[in-house]
C-alpha cells in the first residue's frame, strides 16, 4: 500500500510514469525502506495503464460491494410454555458493584 501511495503522490506531482528509483526516493524521504520486489511488481502491473481509469474502474466495482446495511434479521419467535423453565432456573447472586475510585481526590479536573 505504501508503494502505491508513493506512486500516486508522484503522479499528483506531475510524474506520469514514476520509476522504481522515484518510488524508493519518496519512501526513503520519510524513513521507509522500499521493498524492491513489491515496487517492481507494482510497476509491472501498472505498466501501460492510466491510473485515473484504474481508479474509476475500481470505484465502480466498490459501488457494487454490499456494505452491511441490509437490515436486521427477523426477531426470534417467542417460546410458549417457557414460564416453568424460567421459574426452575436458579437465580444468580447479585454482587454489589465495586465503587470506582474518583479523580476528585487529585485536586484537578480534566478541563482545569
N, C-alpha and C positions, 0 to 999 in steps of 0.2 A: 504494500500500500504506500509506503514511504517513497518507493521508487516511482510509482505512478504519480504521486503528488509532486515530486520534483520535476517529472516530465511535463505535467500540466502547468507548473509555475514557469518553466522555461518557455512553454508555448504562449502563456499570457505575456511574458516579457518580450515576445517578438521572435523567438527562435522557433521556426516552424518545423524543424526536424532536428531535435536535440540528439547529440551523440552520447555514447556511454561515458565519455570523459566529462561532458557537460553535466550529466546527472550526478556523477560522482562528486564533481566540484560543488554542486548545490548542497548535496548531503553533507559533505565534509565541512562546509561553511558553518553548519550548525552542530558539528560534533558527532555526526552519524557516519559510520563506516558503510559504504555501499557494498552490496553483495554482487559481484561481477556476473555470476550465473543468472541471477534474477534480472539484472539490468539488461543483459543480452537477450534473455527470453522476452522481456517486455518490448525491447526494440524490434525483435523478430516478429512478435505478434502485431505490433502497430505499424510495421513497415508498409508503406504504400496506402495507408488508410488515413482518412480525415478524422481527427479526434472529435470535432464537432458533430459529425454524422454518427460516430460511435456513441457519443453521449446521448444524442437524440434517440437512437435505436434502443439504448439501454433504458431510457426514461419510459419509452412506450412499453417495454417488457415489464418494467417495475409497476406500471399502472395496472397491469392485469393480475398482479400477485395479490391474493387476499391478505388483508392485514388484521384479521381477527375481529372485526366489528360486526359480525354476522348475527348478533342477537344471542340471547342466553338460551340455555337448554330448558326443556319443559320441567316444571316442578314435579317432584316425586308425588305419586298418589298417596293419600292418607291411608294409614293402615287401620282397618276396622278391628275392634275387639282387642286392641292393644292395651287397654286400661289395666287388665290383670297383670300383664307382664311388667308394666311400669310400676305397679304397686309392689311387686315382688323384688324389684331391683333394689339392692342396698343403697342407702344414701351415702354420699361422700361426705366425709367430715369437712366442715368449713374451717379452714385455717385462717386465723386473723392475719390480715395483711401487715407486713412489716412496714413500719413508718420510714420513709426515705429521709435521709439527712437533708437538711435545708442549707442553702448557701447564705442564709441571712446572718449566720454567726460570723461570716468572714468580714463583714463590715463594708462590703461594697456590692453594688448591683451590676447588672450587665451593661446598663447604659449610663453609669455614673462617670 
